[in-house]
Amino acid sequence: MAGIYIHIPFCKKACTYCDFHFSTSLKYVDEMVDAICKEIILKKDRLAGQQIGSIYFGGGTPSVLPATALQKIFDTLTRHFSIAHNAEITLEANPDDLDAKKIAEFRQFPINRFSIGIQSFFDEDLIWMNRAHNSIEAETCVKRSQDAGFENLSIDLIYGYPLLTNDKWLRNINKAVELQTPHISAYSLTVEPRTALAQAIKRGKQVPLNDEQSADQFETLINKSAIAGFEHYEISNFARPGMYAVHNTNYWRGVPYLGIGPSAHGFDGTNRYLNIANNAIYMSALADGKLAETIEELDQYDRFNEYIMTSLRTMWGVDVNQIESVYGKFFVADTLKHIKPFQERNWLQQNENIIRLTPDGKFFADYIASELFLTPEDHM
């Protein structure tokens, strides 16, 4: 079943490391919601005949939206799409938004999953990141959500930054397990060019990140989550059996999805659609009944490379039979040739028709994928 992603481009504060598209001014929330609803209507035929199996509110911080705004978006979605009765409907939320009143409001909607941006359970780390919540809110929001009936929770954690000692990282992992959240998304901090963190490092006000630290903490996460009963089903994602994120899993498996909101992108199985990352232009275009998007036409090699990049990151791996049926024998022959050096290093293994990363290979996933990419020149 297809999916719908809705980007809510508002945040209370700008995190030092974040390069997602957002605004810290909530002045135009109503106008933005109107524009989002208009885009939903204009794109209602792009998933014609397909039932919607997942809806994901990302951002930004969707939990800053008032109930009336969410109601308007849900009303528009249900009028124009066939949504499965058991669809996964995720809302990204910050801990400081999940007070009792807000959670009660969310219970009025078909939201059945929270993805909570905790990042750390330590105050000094949250201050360093310029997060809007504190360590107490990080813990109590999970318990409060569970008490209100939201059991399908995912929490985000970050590792690999200067303040995070190995002991603190282990305590973060243990706290996530102790809270009985069924899903953990954990990301190694990266320095994106146009962020406050990048500028601070450039000016010598922050020390550069340490790759060895990130690798050590990634290894700790893999080992401790396995002991706790989590499956490492994608490089950055760990879930208890059967609790994989439906929406994100569909991304990695190439299922079509609609992208709504400024900076959102969508995929129809052949082409990719990218909305402009500018709130004013986005809203102005939709006020005139136009879409502020560009279309990226993906050729056979683009689609193959994307399949390699996404599939290799998952526990399901790359399916050689699928490569042959979709792309042809030339792609299979080149893939089997290119994996040999990584098999010799014990970074990749092939079991019948499936190619997967080994435990050692998970530390080099992006590099390995890039080495398996193909271009037309490879078949000349």
Secondary structure, DSSP 8 states (H G I E B T S, - for coil): -EEEEEEE-B-SS--TT--S--BS--TTHHHHHHHHHHHHHHTTTTTTT--EEEEEEEES-GGGS-HHHHHHHHHHHHHHS-EEEEEEEEEEE-GGG-SHHHHHHHTTSS--EEEEEEE-S-HHHHHHHT-SS-HHHHHHHHHHHHHTT---EEEEEEE-STT--HHHHHHHHHHHHHTT-SEEEEEE----TTSHHHHHHHTTSS----HHHHHHHHHHHHHHHHHTT-EEEETTEEESTT---HHHHHHHTT--EEEESTT-EEE-SSEEEEE-S-HHHHHHHHHTT---EEEEE--HHHHHHHHHHHHHTBTT-EEHHHHHHHT-HHHHHHHHHHTHHHHHTTSEEEETTEEEE-TTGGGGHHHHHHHH---GGGG-
